[in-house]
């Protein structure tokens, strides 16, 4: 890291992201190496536990394919959240009030 070599793995990448600036610019050589090793060990432990995120992982697509069957199932079950139910009641009340006037 101090010699600006390319990163070897995800652990080193995330360690550099967290303490790279401090190690290069702020701390002297011995303190920088000690801090880097401490954070590196912490990140390595996270990787062993499976809690370190994977670098360059592709995100899920924001668009999903809705088939005709999905639409029919949704219509039959009437899947509505609590907010949608409340909004439906409000709209129904407003329509009923406008009919009376």
PyMOL commands that set and color helices and strands:
alter all, ss='L'
color gray80, all
select helices_A, chain A and resi 10-26+29-49+68-77+82-100
alter helices_A, ss='H'
color red, helices_A
deselect
rebuild
show_as cartoon
